[in-house]
Amino acid sequence: MASKFSVALQQDSYKKLINDTLGDKEVARKFVADISGVVSINKSLQMCDAGTIVSAGLQAQVLNLPLSPTLGFAYIIPYKDKAQFQIGWKGLVQLCIRSGQFE
C-alpha cells in the first residue's frame, strides 16, 4: 500500500511546484527520491500534511543542504500534523563557510 505522501507527490500540482521551484528535472527527480526516503523512515512525518513536507524539503534543497538525517545538515521535523524545516548545526557551519565571511 502506498503512503499518503507518495500518493500526494503523484498529483500534478505537487509535480509542477517541485519542477518550477527547482527548474531542473534531474534535480527534481533526486529531490523526490530523497524526500520520499526521509518520510518513509519517520512514522510521525507520514502523518503530516504533504504540502508542509514538500515545503520544508524545498527549503533545504534551495539552500543546497542534504536532508539525510544521518548527515545532520538539515531536518524535516514533524509538529502535530505539519512538518517544518530545521537546519542542523552542520548546515549552519556550511552556510557560514559558503558566505565567505569566515575562514
C-alpha positions, 0 to 999 in steps of 0.5 A, a space after each residue: 500500500 502506498 503512503 499518503 505522501 507518495 500518493 500526494 507527490 503523484 498529483 500534478 500540482 505537487 509535480 509542477 511546484 517541485 519542477 518550477 521551484 527547482 527548474 531542473 528535472 534531474 534535480 527534481 527527480 533526486 529531490 523526490 527520491 530523497 524526500 520520499 526516503 526521509 518520510 518513509 523512515 519517520 512514522 510521525 512525518 507520514 502523518 503530516 500534511 504533504 504540502 508542509 513536507 514538500 515545503 520544508 524539503 524545498 527549503 533545504 534543497 534551495 539552500 543546497 543542504 542534504 536532508 539525510 538525517 544521518 548527515 545532520 545538515 538539515 531536518 524535516 521535523 514533524 509538529 502535530 500534523 505539519 512538518 517544518 524545516 530545521 537546519 542542523 548545526 552542520 548546515 549552519 557551519 556550511 552556510 557560514 563557510 559558503 558566505 565567505 565571511 569566515 575562514 
